[in-house]
């Protein structure tokens, strides 16, 4: 393995060959992305020139964790990162590759106009060029010389046929990268026997670790387990705090850890302790719930949560997956010391035993399934829908369970802004739009007249309805709805 570098390096592992990066691409005129300051453009150009000058070589970003040896019989070695892009984080192209030649030719012109962002963007760049203000690559979209160019030219040359499936090199997508920091998260559906490496999305992952994880991953997360496996102590090489984060830490909001233990028992403290995404590390729902649920805390109530652990069929994972944790249920049991907690999920959690907990297994795809499961439940004081987030599942549940909610009870629907593509029905009215419309007009509107009528029939029992945006920031999309029953 050869590590290219521009300056002195320390703590290089044994067995690594060091090589001067100037041999491939001199550091003069270092290309950086204007918005982020990232050296991605220089890195993209470097790997193409390295492949041009080297034989039997595969480039790998330093944030690619190798699971097994990279092997290729034809010199092609790259993989799909999503259903749209082939990434070049790990990239092997033979010397006679038409894609490699096209990439080298394209990147010779720092003002080249990419055709892969559509005709409208091409016209915009052409007009700027003709006006004497050509747009440099550093001002163009992130990835213009990287995965977007790689994907375009691989398709153009027909060499995309050699790309490995997503599990090969990018088992976690950019959007799913946080799963690598999730405690007790089952990675088996992602990381398989066909996985060569795991892309860690270094820049974003480092920022996440510093800003949300205290500088190091939890030892029960995938990254934490890898550190233990390789006997790596993150404290010996602490991650530097980004300048913006450092300034924020000095003059802005204090971290959630500084509040732990202050005042009454707090849901955010419990969420962070048990690893629930409802806490400060992600959605921050518990900030709202602390205010809403505090009057219920010492009462003998019935509480129901639907959707008990992230990573079910809504993420393409089999409903019969192995489950080993119940972070939010553990949180509710501690917070509501006298409550009877009920859990509903399409996966099996019957292994969890507690005198105040009862589990119901249910596929929410039909109202009949929900009616059958809820028929064995008492009337609820609080219901939280954190299940698949598919619109029809949310609406099925509300129509079945809101009538069974006690007077004065609260019904919460989480994650309104995200619906799973593989489960969402085409053209269905979004749950967020329904409740937002009700707030404005006092009427529910739905593309299915029967569903619309059934929702409107419940209006007399609604005391109040509130919709909150992601992070409680009005500039963002609707994220959680709270409905109070008369």
ABEGO torsion letter per residue (X at the ends): XBBBBABBBBGBBBGBBBBBAAAABBABGBBBBAAAGBAAAAAAAAAAAAAAABBGBBBBBAABBBABBBBBAAGBBBBBABAABBBAABBBBBAABAAAAAAAAAAABAABBBAAAEAAAAAAAAAAAAAGBBBBAAABBBGAABAAAAAAAAAAAGAAAABBBAAAABABBAAAAAAAABBGBBAAAABBAABABBBAGAAAAAAAAAAAAGGBBBAABAAAAAAAAAGBBAAABBBBBBAAAAAAAAABBBBAAAABGBEBBBAAAAAAAAGBAABAABAGAAAAAAAAAAAAAABBBBBBBBEABBGBAAAGBBAABBBABBAAAAAAAAABAABBBBBBBABBAAABBBAABBBBBBBAABAAAAAAAAAABBBBABBBBABAGBAAAAAAAAAAAAAABBBGBBBBBBGAABBBAAABBBGBBBAAAAAAAAAAAGBBBBABAAAAAAAAAAAAABABBBBBBBGGBAABBBABBBBBBX
